[in-house]
Amino acid sequence: IPEKCESGCYTDCDVLGSRWRVAVPNKPDTCTGLPDPVKGTQCTFSCSEGEFLDMRSQECQKCSGGTYSLGTGVAFDEWDSMPAGFISHGMNMNIADIYTNCSNSTWIPKGDYIASNIDECTSTLSYAVSLKKAGTVSFEYFYPDNTIFFEFYVSVLNRGNNVLYWRTTSFALVGSAVKPVLLRNIAISGVAYTSECFHCKPGTYSAKPGSAHCTPCPADSYSNKGATVCQQCEVDKYAEAGSGSCKRRPACTTSDYFYTHTPCDSKGQTQLMYKWIEPKICSEIVEGTVHNSTGGAVKLPASGQMETCPPCNPGFSVTNTSGCEPCPHGSYSNGTACAECPVGTEPVVGFEYKWWNKMPDNMRSSVYSREYSDSARSTGKGLKYLFRSTEANQANERTNDMVEHWSGSTRKQSYSYLVKSNSTVSFTWGFQRTQAYSEVRQYSSDFAKMYTVQITNVVGGVASQCRHCALGSGSASECVPCPPAHYMVNGTGVCKSCPPNTFIRADQTVGEAACIHCGPNTHSNKAHSACVSDCRLDLQSTGGGEVLQYDFTPLANITSFQSSPRFTSKGLRYFHQFRVGLCGEEGREVAVCVDNVTESRKEVRGYACQSTVVPSEVRGQSVVSSQPFTIGDTLIGKRSSFTPCRAPTVARRILTFDSVFVLLSSKCSEGTCDGCSFHFLWRSLYACPLCTESHYREIVSACIQGIQRTTYVWQQPLQCTGGVSLPAQTVSACVTLDFWLKVGVSTGTVAAILLISISCYFWKRTRKLEYKYSKLMMTAGDKECELPAADSCAIMEGEDAEDDLIYLTKKSFFTKIKSFSREVRPKRW
């Protein structure tokens, strides 16, 4: 029996919708003297708000003062301990890890609220309720950390048994502080009745009977549990709204007040006004630990001191009433009077706020109070935030991103943020003195100051100066922007073309410095607004040899890879996931890393990004991605040094698509050692240069049956990919060795016969000359001391017959050779 039954309880409803009120003994084993069962109310019966069901009379009664009731609902607004019906337990959702103990990872009551766990375990808070009719559930929650999965499960609250689940799982990295999810004021409607009223918690009250809720006590008052009226604090004490007790007022210091200026009057004067910070909690009459020069609590300085009004902000002019109004279009101002821009110039529109006598019309200030309380104290300094809100689409949906944050004490500094697209953007600056709530005001002397806010290129803005502009060709000579890839020469209004392979800076279009040269192996896009890469690279090989050409086009798609697994102190396994897009022209796919822990689904885009992924079964997702950030969003250039590449021929033949392997440095397992420079080893077939004619050679076969084949093969080891293909095998006609042997033998034989014939011919001629010489000598010997008469060595007519007669005697061939060799010997004279 789930209800308290001092005055009886109802049985379950039967098929007719009826039930009985039965008596239940207060002591065990006591079954005598009990009243008989009584016919109960119909199951559809219920009480209204501010009422409860009296079981004795079975009629609805109004709650007394100091209590409240939801009628057909239950509420839970006190969390000093776990309320009845709530169950919390921790479990490990990482199936691969069976050793992590999550039994202590539960929701913890904190007085006004209940807080979730902050470790890697999954903590579930559940509540079972039986409804007599369809109902609703409402609760307040504080979800400050996007490294926690926060889920609420509930089916439609129909009649019957229902179970509500609140579940959290943290995915924080080592060393990062996690903020828990906070719940409070859980209310459920649809129950048949409530047999009692709930007492108002401390700090609230209900003055009239039949209250449906309790009212918080105003400031400087308090109340105990079940109060019908709030009590006023003593003079030297204070209390914030909804407090259950009063605290002693501290002594006032100079940090408890501030000053403002009144609007400027017609004389250009402003009045200095001092005000206490509200709500005022300090005392001007008590002694404190911080004193002024007189030794007591400080007093509020007297107001009314007159001062000269500061000038208007640039782009504004002073009115007759000493106010400030924006200068009209086409004019400028330094804060005094407006002036027309000279011919050939245009105003530099924007907003520049450096005088803060009055809040600008397009700015506002708000105060957000965190109502959750905690007894924990923090020693941290203030946090400063800068948020950017962008109009996402035509449906006026807006996205909020934190673009920068600061913590601790910092000096005066400047910060710039570049808006890269034409859109409606708003910026929010936030200051929080401490991340932890405290019932005692702390760090009240901490502050943040903003001196100047300057925004350029604002539609509908004002101008503090004019600049030369390019004039149009029309008669009106209106200013026109310079063409793409052109900059304006300082002080002339002349547009000049930027050098080749450069792009124009978005924040500066004046002067030659506006042209930024693209980095190595990159080129400017058509609009000359950025540098891109066509995924190709030419590189001189070592020693000044041939130029190697690389084609990374197959790697233009986004490549995703992970680091080695890492573990938190609880044993949660996680990875660092990288997504990289090496190259590509405009319109290329960019690397995207997401945060899917929360429903906002934050995305970052660039050439390379990183996120932390955790294998998990939460929300039915196999992987949880969190904490994304961009590694590189701008391509500066591509540099490379020559390293021999080896691409096995087997891989070229069997790989249809490239198998890419990206490895991280063994010394820096997270991809970086200093947090700035990331090093990836990209192992890919396409990292080899393109093949050229120098990468293959030809092999000529022997001549077989008049046919000769020429085959082309790659040089080994192969150090290229793609490029030219191997030429097809060629076939040509040829002559065999037997034919040439026969030709050689025949030619040699003919040459030998010809040589012998020539030798015989010259031998015969030599014999004839010898004969004539001998004849001449014989003639000279008959007449001494007389010279022989001139005679001719030529063969005279009729001598052939004589010579033939001399050698009528035939000799053998060898005899002739022997005789010839003997006759040609030199003779002594």
C-alpha positions in Angstrom: 0.0 0.0 0.0 1.9 3.1 -1.2 0.0 5.8 0.8 0.3 6.7 4.4 -2.6 4.9 6.0 -3.1 6.3 9.6 -6.6 7.2 8.7 -7.2 4.4 6.1 -6.3 3.7 2.6 -8.1 3.0 -0.7 -8.0 -0.3 -2.4 -7.3 -0.6 -6.1 -10.2 0.4 -8.4 -12.3 -2.4 -9.8 -13.7 -2.7 -13.3 -16.7 -0.6 -12.3 -14.4 2.3 -11.1 -15.2 1.7 -7.5 -13.0 1.3 -4.5 -13.1 0.8 -0.7 -11.5 2.6 2.2 -9.9 0.1 4.5 -8.3 0.5 7.9 -4.7 -0.5 8.4 -3.3 -1.1 11.9 -0.6 1.1 13.2 1.1 -1.7 15.1 2.1 -5.1 13.6 0.0 -8.1 14.5 -2.9 -6.0 15.6 -6.0 -7.0 13.9 -8.8 -6.3 16.4 -10.9 -3.2 17.0 -10.5 -2.0 13.5 -13.4 -0.2 11.7 -15.2 -2.1 8.9 -14.4 -1.2 5.3 -16.3 1.7 3.9 -17.4 2.4 0.4 -14.9 4.8 -1.0 -15.1 7.7 -3.5 -15.2 7.1 -7.2 -11.8 6.6 -8.9 -12.4 9.7 -10.9 -12.7 11.8 -7.8 -10.0 14.5 -7.2 -9.3 17.6 -5.1 -8.5 21.1 -6.5 -5.4 23.1 -5.9 -4.9 24.1 -2.3 -6.9 21.2 -1.1 -6.3 17.7 0.3 -8.5 14.6 0.8 -9.5 13.9 4.4 -9.6 10.1 4.6 -11.9 10.1 7.6 -14.6 12.2 6.0 -13.5 11.4 2.4 -14.0 15.1 1.5 -11.6 17.7 0.3 -10.3 20.2 2.8 -8.4 23.4 2.3 -4.7 23.4 3.3 -4.0 25.5 6.4 -1.7 28.5 6.4 2.0 27.8 6.0 1.2 24.8 3.7 0.2 24.3 0.1 -1.2 21.6 -2.2 -1.3 21.0 -6.0 -4.5 19.1 -5.7 -4.0 16.4 -8.3 -0.2 16.8 -8.3 2.9 16.4 -6.2 5.9 18.8 -5.9 9.5 18.4 -4.7 11.2 21.6 -3.8 13.3 20.6 -0.8 16.4 18.4 -1.3 18.0 18.1 2.1 17.7 14.4 1.5 16.5 12.1 -1.3 12.6 12.4 -1.3 10.6 9.2 -1.1 10.0 7.5 -4.4 13.3 8.8 -6.0 16.1 6.4 -6.7 19.6 7.2 -8.0 22.2 4.7 -9.2 25.4 4.8 -11.3 26.4 2.5 -14.1 29.2 2.1 -16.6 27.9 2.5 -20.2 31.3 1.7 -21.7 30.9 -2.0 -22.6 34.6 -2.4 -23.3 35.5 -1.4 -19.7 34.2 -3.8 -17.1 36.5 -2.7 -14.2 35.3 0.8 -13.5 33.3 1.1 -10.3 30.4 3.5 -10.7 28.4 2.6 -7.6 29.1 6.0 -6.0 28.3 8.0 -9.1 24.8 9.1 -8.1 22.7 12.3 -7.9 23.4 14.2 -4.6 20.8 16.4 -2.8 22.1 19.9 -2.1 19.3 21.5 -0.1 17.5 23.7 -2.7 18.4 21.4 -5.6 19.9 18.0 -6.5 23.2 17.8 -8.4 24.4 15.2 -10.9 27.7 13.3 -10.9 30.7 14.8 -12.7 32.7 11.7 -13.5 32.6 9.4 -16.6 30.0 7.1 -15.2 26.3 7.3 -16.2 24.1 8.5 -13.3 20.4 8.0 -13.4 17.7 9.6 -11.2 14.3 7.9 -11.5 10.9 8.5 -10.0 7.9 6.1 -10.3 4.4 7.5 -10.0 0.9 6.1 -10.6 -1.5 8.5 -12.3 -5.2 8.3 -12.3 -5.5 10.5 -15.4 -3.2 11.9 -18.0 -0.8 14.4 -16.4 2.2 16.6 -16.9 5.7 17.0 -15.4 7.7 20.2 -15.0 11.1 21.0 -13.5 13.8 23.6 -13.5 17.3 22.6 -14.6 20.7 24.2 -14.9 22.9 22.8 -17.7 26.1 24.8 -17.7 28.6 22.3 -19.2 28.6 21.0 -22.7 30.9 18.1 -21.8 28.0 16.3 -20.1 25.2 14.4 -21.8 22.0 15.3 -20.1 18.8 13.4 -21.0 15.3 13.2 -19.7 13.2 10.2 -20.5 9.4 10.0 -20.2 6.7 8.5 -22.2 3.3 10.2 -22.5 2.0 10.6 -18.9 -1.1 8.4 -19.2 -3.2 6.8 -16.6 -1.4 4.0 -14.8 2.2 3.5 -13.7 4.8 5.9 -15.1 8.6 6.2 -14.6 10.6 9.3 -15.1 14.3 9.2 -15.8 17.0 12.0 -15.6 20.4 10.7 -16.8 23.8 12.3 -17.1 27.2 11.1 -18.5 30.3 13.2 -18.5 32.9 13.1 -21.3 35.4 15.6 -19.9 39.2 15.3 -20.5 41.8 14.8 -17.9 42.4 18.0 -15.9 39.2 19.8 -17.0 36.7 20.9 -14.4 33.2 19.7 -15.0 30.1 21.5 -13.8 27.2 19.3 -12.7 23.6 19.5 -13.9 21.3 20.9 -11.3 17.5 20.1 -10.8 14.9 21.6 -8.6 11.1 22.3 -8.3 9.9 19.0 -9.8 6.1 19.0 -10.1 3.9 16.1 -11.4 0.2 16.4 -12.1 -2.3 13.7 -12.8 -2.4 11.8 -9.4 -5.9 11.1 -8.0 -5.5 13.0 -4.8 -3.1 14.0 -2.1 -3.9 13.0 1.5 -1.8 15.8 3.0 -0.5 19.3 2.4 3.2 20.2 2.0 4.8 22.7 4.4 6.3 25.8 2.9 10.1 25.6 2.8 12.3 28.1 4.6 12.4 31.4 2.9 8.8 31.1 1.7 5.3 31.5 3.3 1.6 31.1 2.6 -0.6 33.5 4.5 -4.1 32.2 3.5 -5.6 28.7 3.7 -6.0 26.8 0.5 -2.7 28.0 -1.1 -1.5 26.3 -4.3 2.1 27.5 -3.8 4.3 29.4 -1.4 5.5 33.0 -1.9 9.2 33.9 -1.4 10.0 36.3 1.3 11.1 39.8 0.2 14.6 41.1 0.7 15.7 41.8 4.3 13.2 39.3 5.7 13.2 35.6 6.4 11.0 32.7 7.4 11.2 29.2 8.8 9.6 26.1 7.5 5.8 26.2 7.4 5.6 30.0 8.0 2.5 32.1 7.4 4.4 35.4 7.5 8.0 36.5 6.9 10.0 38.1 9.8 11.9 41.3 9.3 15.7 41.2 9.8 17.3 43.3 12.5 18.8 46.7 11.5 22.4 45.3 11.4 21.5 42.3 9.4 20.2 41.6 5.9 18.7 38.8 3.8 18.3 38.3 0.1 14.9 37.5 -1.3 13.8 33.9 -0.4 16.2 33.6 2.5 15.6 31.3 5.4 17.9 33.4 7.7 19.5 36.8 8.1 23.2 37.6 7.9 25.2 40.4 9.6 25.8 43.4 7.4 29.5 44.0 6.5 31.0 47.5 6.7 30.5 49.6 3.6 33.6 50.1 1.4 34.3 52.1 -1.8 33.5 48.9 -3.8 29.8 49.1 -2.6 28.9 52.2 -4.6 29.4 53.6 -8.1 28.9 56.8 -9.9 27.1 57.9 -13.0 26.6 61.1 -15.0 23.4 62.9 -15.7 22.6 63.8 -19.3 24.4 66.9 -20.5 22.4 70.2 -20.0 22.2 73.1 -22.3 25.5 74.5 -20.9 27.4 71.4 -21.7 27.6 70.4 -18.0 26.9 67.0 -16.4 26.2 66.2 -12.8 28.2 63.5 -10.9 25.8 61.1 -9.1 26.8 58.4 -6.6 24.6 55.4 -5.9 24.8 52.3 -3.7 25.0 48.9 -5.5 21.6 47.3 -5.2 20.6 45.4 -3.2 22.5 47.3 -0.5 23.8 44.9 2.1 26.5 46.9 3.8 26.2 49.1 6.8 27.5 52.7 7.1 27.6 52.7 10.9 29.3 49.4 11.8 33.0 48.9 12.1 34.6 46.6 9.5 37.8 45.0 8.5 38.2 47.5 5.7 38.2 51.2 6.8 38.6 54.5 5.1 41.0 57.2 6.2 38.8 58.0 9.3 38.8 54.4 10.5 35.1 53.6 10.0 32.7 52.3 7.3 32.7 54.6 4.3 29.8 56.9 3.6 28.2 57.5 0.2 29.9 60.6 -1.3 27.8 63.6 -2.0 26.3 63.9 -5.4 25.8 67.0 -7.5 29.3 67.9 -8.5 29.2 69.6 -11.9 31.7 68.5 -14.6 32.2 69.4 -18.3 30.5 66.9 -20.6 32.9 64.8 -22.7 32.6 65.2 -26.4 30.3 63.1 -28.5 31.7 59.9 -29.9 33.3 60.0 -33.4 30.6 60.3 -36.1 28.2 62.2 -33.8 27.6 65.9 -33.3 26.5 68.0 -30.4 22.9 69.2 -30.5 21.4 72.4 -29.1 20.4 70.5 -26.0 24.0 69.2 -25.5 22.9 65.8 -26.7 24.6 63.7 -29.4 23.1 62.8 -32.7 24.6 60.9 -35.7 25.9 62.8 -38.6 24.0 62.4 -41.9 25.1 60.1 -44.7 28.1 61.5 -46.6 29.5 63.5 -43.7 31.9 62.8 -40.8 32.7 64.2 -37.4 35.3 63.9 -34.7 32.6 64.3 -32.0 31.9 68.0 -32.3 30.3 69.2 -35.6 29.5 67.3 -38.8 31.2 68.1 -42.1 30.7 67.0 -45.7 33.2 64.7 -47.2 35.2 66.4 -50.0 34.6 65.5 -53.6 36.3 62.3 -54.5 36.1 60.9 -51.0 33.7 58.7 -49.1 33.0 58.3 -45.4 34.5 55.4 -43.5 31.4 54.1 -41.9 31.2 52.2 -38.6 30.9 52.8 -34.9 33.5 53.9 -32.5 32.6 54.3 -28.8 35.2 55.8 -26.5 33.1 58.2 -24.4 30.6 56.5 -22.1 28.5 59.4 -20.6 25.5 57.6 -22.0 24.8 54.1 -23.1 24.7 54.0 -27.0 21.3 53.4 -28.5 22.3 50.0 -30.0 23.8 48.7 -26.8 22.2 47.6 -23.5 23.2 46.2 -20.2 21.6 43.3 -18.3 22.2 41.5 -15.0 21.7 37.8 -14.7 21.3 36.2 -11.3 22.0 32.6 -10.7 19.5 31.4 -8.2 21.1 28.1 -7.2 22.9 28.1 -3.9 25.8 26.1 -2.7 27.8 26.0 0.4 31.1 25.7 -1.6 33.5 28.6 -1.7 35.6 29.6 -4.7 38.9 31.4 -4.7 38.9 32.1 -8.4 39.0 35.5 -10.0 36.4 36.8 -12.4 35.7 35.4 -15.9 35.2 37.5 -19.0 33.4 36.2 -22.0 32.8 37.4 -25.6 29.9 35.8 -27.4 28.9 36.2 -31.1 25.3 35.8 -32.2 24.7 35.3 -35.9 21.5 35.1 -37.8 21.7 31.6 -39.3 19.1 31.6 -42.0 16.0 33.3 -43.3 13.9 31.9 -40.5 15.8 34.3 -38.2 17.3 31.4 -36.2 20.3 32.6 -34.3 23.4 30.7 -33.2 25.6 31.8 -30.2 29.3 31.0 -30.1 31.9 31.9 -27.6 34.8 33.5 -29.5 37.1 34.4 -26.6 37.3 34.2 -22.8 39.7 35.6 -20.2 40.2 34.5 -16.6 42.2 35.9 -13.7 43.7 39.4 -13.5 44.8 40.9 -16.8 46.2 44.2 -17.8 44.7 46.7 -20.3 44.9 45.0 -23.7 43.2 45.1 -27.2 41.4 42.4 -29.0 40.3 42.2 -32.6 37.8 39.8 -34.2 37.4 39.6 -38.0 33.9 39.2 -39.4 34.4 37.3 -42.6 30.9 37.5 -44.1 28.1 40.0 -44.7 25.5 39.1 -42.0 23.7 40.5 -39.0 25.9 40.0 -36.0 25.6 40.9 -32.4 28.2 40.7 -29.7 27.7 40.1 -26.0 30.3 40.7 -23.3 29.8 38.9 -20.0 31.5 39.3 -16.6 31.2 36.8 -13.8 33.1 37.3 -10.6 33.2 33.6 -9.6 31.8 30.4 -11.0 30.5 29.2 -7.7 27.5 30.6 -5.9 28.0 31.9 -2.4 25.5 33.1 0.2 28.0 35.7 1.2 28.9 38.4 -1.3 32.5 37.9 -2.4 34.9 39.6 -4.8 32.8 42.7 -4.9 35.9 44.7 -5.7 36.6 42.7 -8.9 35.5 44.5 -12.1 36.0 44.5 -15.8 36.5 47.7 -17.8 35.9 48.3 -21.5 37.5 51.5 -22.8 36.8 51.5 -26.6 34.6 49.5 -28.9 35.2 50.0 -32.6 33.3 48.2 -35.4 34.0 48.9 -39.1 32.0 48.5 -42.3 28.6 48.8 -40.6 25.5 49.3 -42.6 23.9 52.5 -41.4 27.0 53.5 -39.4 28.6 56.8 -38.9 32.0 58.1 -39.9 34.9 59.9 -38.2 37.0 60.4 -41.3 36.8 60.3 -45.1 39.0 58.5 -47.6 39.7 58.8 -51.3 37.6 56.6 -53.5 37.5 55.5 -57.1 35.0 57.6 -59.1 32.5 56.1 -61.5 32.3 57.0 -65.1 28.9 58.7 -64.8 28.3 62.4 -64.6 27.5 62.2 -60.9 31.1 60.9 -60.2 29.9 58.8 -57.3 32.3 56.6 -55.5 32.6 53.0 -56.7 34.6 50.1 -55.3 37.8 49.1 -57.0 37.5 46.1 -59.3 38.6 42.7 -58.0 42.3 42.2 -57.6 42.8 46.0 -57.4 43.8 48.2 -54.5 43.5 52.0 -54.0 46.7 54.1 -54.0 47.0 56.1 -50.9 45.7 59.6 -51.2 44.8 59.4 -54.9 41.6 57.4 -55.3 43.3 55.6 -58.2 42.8 51.8 -58.4 45.8 49.8 -59.3 46.1 46.1 -60.1 47.7 43.9 -57.5 50.7 41.8 -58.6 49.9 38.3 -60.0 49.1 35.5 -57.5 48.0 37.8 -54.7 44.7 38.4 -52.8 43.1 41.4 -51.3 42.9 41.8 -47.5 39.3 42.1 -46.4 40.1 44.6 -43.7 42.4 46.8 -45.8 41.9 47.8 -49.4 44.1 50.9 -49.5 47.8 50.8 -50.2 50.0 48.2 -51.8 50.1 46.4 -48.5 46.5 45.3 -49.2 47.9 42.8 -51.7 49.1 39.7 -50.0 51.2 37.3 -51.9 50.0 33.7 -51.9 52.3 31.1 -50.3 54.5 28.6 -52.1 52.6 26.3 -54.6 49.3 28.1 -54.1 47.4 30.6 -56.3 44.7 33.2 -55.8 41.0 32.4 -56.5 39.0 34.2 -59.1 37.7 36.9 -56.7 41.3 37.4 -55.4 39.9 37.0 -51.8 41.9 33.9 -50.8 44.7 31.5 -51.9 43.8 28.0 -52.9 45.7 24.9 -54.1 44.9 22.9 -57.2 46.3 19.7 -55.5 49.4 19.7 -57.8 53.0 20.3 -56.8 56.2 20.6 -58.9 59.4 19.9 -57.0 63.0 19.9 -58.1 64.7 16.6 -57.3 68.0 16.4 -55.3 71.0 17.5 -57.3 69.1 19.8 -59.6 67.8 16.9 -61.7 64.4 16.6 -63.3 61.3 18.3 -62.0 59.0 15.9 -60.2 55.3 16.4 -60.5 52.9 15.4 -57.8 49.1 15.1 -58.1 47.2 15.0 -54.8 43.7 15.3 -56.4 42.7 11.8 -55.1 43.5 13.1 -51.6 41.3 16.2 -51.9 38.4 14.5 -50.1 38.3 14.9 -46.3 40.4 12.3 -44.5 39.6 11.3 -40.9 42.0 9.6 -38.5 42.4 9.1 -34.8 45.2 9.1 -32.2 46.0 6.1 -30.1 43.5 5.6 -27.2 43.8 7.5 -24.0 42.2 7.0 -20.6 40.8 9.2 -17.9 41.3 8.5 -14.2 38.1 6.6 -14.2 39.2 4.4 -17.1 37.1 6.1 -19.8 38.6 5.5 -23.2 38.7 8.4 -25.6 40.5 9.4 -28.8 41.6 12.6 -30.5 40.0 12.6 -34.0 41.5 14.7 -36.8 39.8 15.6 -40.0 42.0 17.1 -42.8 41.4 18.4 -46.3 44.7 18.9 -48.0 43.8 20.9 -51.0 41.1 21.9 -53.5 39.7 24.9 -55.4 36.8 27.0 -54.4 33.6 25.1 -53.5 35.7 22.2 -52.2 34.6 20.2 -49.2 36.0 21.5 -45.9 36.9 19.5 -42.8 34.1 19.6 -40.2 34.4 18.7 -36.6 31.2 18.6 -34.4 30.1 18.6 -30.8 27.1 16.3 -30.6 27.0 16.2 -26.8 24.3 18.8 -26.7 21.4 19.4 -29.0 23.0 22.7 -30.3 25.5 20.6 -32.3 28.4 23.0 -32.6 30.5 22.8 -35.8 33.9 24.1 -36.7 35.2 24.2 -40.3 38.6 24.6 -41.9 41.4 22.8 -43.6 42.1 20.8 -40.5 40.2 20.4 -37.2 40.3 18.2 -34.1 37.7 16.8 -31.7 37.6 14.4 -28.8 35.6 11.2 -29.5 34.4 8.7 -26.9 32.9 5.3 -27.8 29.6 5.1 -26.0 26.0 3.9 -26.3 24.5 7.1 -25.0 21.5 8.3 -27.0 21.9 5.3 -29.3 25.1 6.9 -30.7 28.2 4.7 -31.2 30.5 7.7 -30.8 30.3 10.9 -28.9 32.2 13.9 -30.2 33.0 16.9 -28.1 35.3 19.9 -27.8 36.0 20.6 -31.5 38.4 23.3 -32.6 40.1 24.4 -35.8 43.8 23.6 -36.3 44.1 25.5 -39.6 41.5 27.7 -41.3 43.7 29.5 -43.8 46.1 28.0 -46.4 49.4 29.8 -46.2 51.4 27.6 -48.6 52.8 24.2 -49.4 56.5 23.5 -48.8 58.2 20.2 -49.3 61.6 18.6 -49.5 62.5 15.7 -51.7 62.3 12.3 -50.1 62.7 9.1 -52.2 59.4 7.4 -52.6 58.8 3.7 -53.1 55.6 2.5 -54.6 55.7 -1.3 -55.2 54.5 -2.4 -58.6 52.2 -4.9 -57.0 50.3 -2.1 -55.2 49.9 -0.2 -58.4 48.2 -3.2 -60.0 45.8 -4.2 -57.3 44.7 -0.9 -55.7 41.7 0.7 -57.4 41.4 3.3 -54.6 44.3 4.6 -52.6 44.7 3.2 -49.1 45.6 6.2 -46.9 47.4 5.8 -43.5 48.0 8.9 -41.4 50.4 8.4 -38.4 51.1 10.7 -35.5 54.5 11.4 -34.2 55.7 8.8 -31.7 57.0 11.6 -29.5 53.7 13.5 -29.6 50.9 11.1 -29.4 48.3 13.9 -29.6 49.7 15.2 -32.9 51.4 18.2 -31.2 54.0 18.7 -28.6 53.6 22.4 -28.0 49.9 22.9 -28.9 50.8 25.1 -31.9 52.6 22.9 -34.5 50.9 19.7 -35.6 52.8 17.0 -37.4 51.2 14.2 -39.4 52.9 11.5 -41.4 50.6 10.9 -44.4 51.4 7.5 -46.0 49.8 7.3 -49.4 50.5 6.0 -52.9 49.8 9.4 -54.2 52.7 10.9 -52.3 54.9 9.5 -55.0 55.6 11.7 -58.1 53.9 11.2 -61.4 55.6 8.7 -63.7 57.5 10.0 -66.7 59.4 8.4 -69.6 62.5 8.3 -67.4 60.9 5.8 -65.0 60.7 2.9 -67.5 63.1 1.2 -69.9 62.8 -1.0 -73.0 63.8 -4.7 -73.5 64.4 -6.0 -77.1 64.0 -9.7 -77.7 66.0 -11.9 -80.1 65.0 -12.3 -83.7 62.9 -15.4 -83.9 61.7 -16.6 -87.3 62.0 -13.1 -88.7 60.0 -11.4 -85.8 61.5 -9.2 -83.1 59.5 -7.8 -80.0 60.2 -4.7 -77.8 58.8 -4.7 -74.2 58.8 -1.7 -71.8 59.2 -2.3 -68.0 59.3 0.0 -64.9 62.7 0.9 -63.4 63.1 -0.8 -60.0 62.6 0.1 -57.3 59.6 2.0 -58.6 59.4 5.5 -57.3 56.4 7.0 -59.1 52.6 6.6 -59.5 50.1 7.6 -62.2 51.4 9.9 -64.9 52.4 8.2 -68.2 51.5 4.6 -68.8 53.8 1.9 -70.0 53.9 1.8 -73.9 52.4 -1.3 -75.4 54.7 -4.0 -76.7 55.9 -3.5 -80.3 56.6 -6.1 -83.0 59.0 -5.6 -86.0 60.4 -7.7 -88.8 64.0 -8.9 -88.6 66.6 -11.1 -90.4 68.0 -14.2 -88.8 71.8 -15.0 -88.2 71.9 -17.9 -90.8 71.2 -15.5 -93.6 73.9 -13.1 -92.6 76.3 -16.0 -92.2 75.7 -17.1 -95.7 76.1 -13.6 -97.0 79.3 -13.3 -95.1 80.8 -16.5 -96.4 79.9 -15.6 -100.0 81.3 -12.1 -99.7 84.5 -13.4 -98.2 85.0 -16.0 -101.0 84.5 -13.3 -103.7 86.9 -11.0 -101.9 89.5 -13.7 -101.7 89.3 -14.5 -105.4 89.5 -10.9 -106.3 92.5 -10.4 -104.1 94.3 -13.3 -105.7 93.5 -12.0 -109.1 94.9 -8.5 -108.3 98.0 -10.1 -106.8 98.6 -12.1 -110.0 98.1 -9.1 -112.1 100.6 -6.9 -110.2 103.1 -9.8 -110.1 103.0 -10.1 -113.8 103.6 -6.4 -114.3 106.5 -6.5 -111.9 108.1 -9.2 -113.9 107.9 -7.1 -117.1 109.5 -4.1 -115.4 112.3 -6.3 -114.1 113.0 -7.6 -117.5 113.3 -4.2 -119.0 115.5 -3.0 -116.3 117.8 -6.0 -116.7 118.0 -5.4 -120.4 118.9 -1.8 -119.9 121.7 -2.7 -117.5 123.1 -5.2 -120.0 123.2 -2.6 -122.7 125.0 -0.1 -120.5 127.7 -2.8 -119.7 128.9 -3.2 -123.3 130.0 0.5 -123.5 132.0 1.5 -120.5 132.2 5.1 -119.5 129.2 5.9 -121.7 125.9 6.5 -120.4 123.1 4.5 -121.8 120.9 6.1 -124.3 117.6 7.2 -123.1 115.1 4.5 -123.3 111.5 4.1 -122.4 110.3 1.7 -119.7 107.0 1.6 -121.3 106.0 -1.4 -123.3 106.7 -0.7 -126.9 104.7 -1.9 -129.7 105.7 -5.4 -130.6 107.3 -6.2 -127.2 104.5 -8.3 -125.9 105.3 -11.0 -128.4 108.9 -11.0 -127.4 108.1 -11.2 -123.7 105.8 -14.0 -124.4 108.6 -15.9 -126.1 110.8 -15.6 -123.1 108.4 -17.3 -120.7 107.1 -20.0 -123.0 108.4 -22.6 -120.6 105.5 -23.2 -118.1 106.3 -23.4 -114.3 104.2 -24.6 -111.4 102.4 -22.1 -109.2 104.6 -22.7 -106.2 107.8 -22.6 -108.3 106.8 -19.2 -109.6 106.2 -17.9 -106.1 109.6 -19.3 -105.0 111.3 -17.7 -108.0 109.6 -14.4 -107.4 110.7 -14.2 -103.8 114.3 -15.0 -104.8 114.4 -12.4 -107.5 113.0 -9.5 -105.6 115.8 -9.6 -103.1 118.0 -6.4 -103.2 121.2 -6.7 -105.3 124.6 -5.2 -104.7 125.9 -3.0 -107.4 
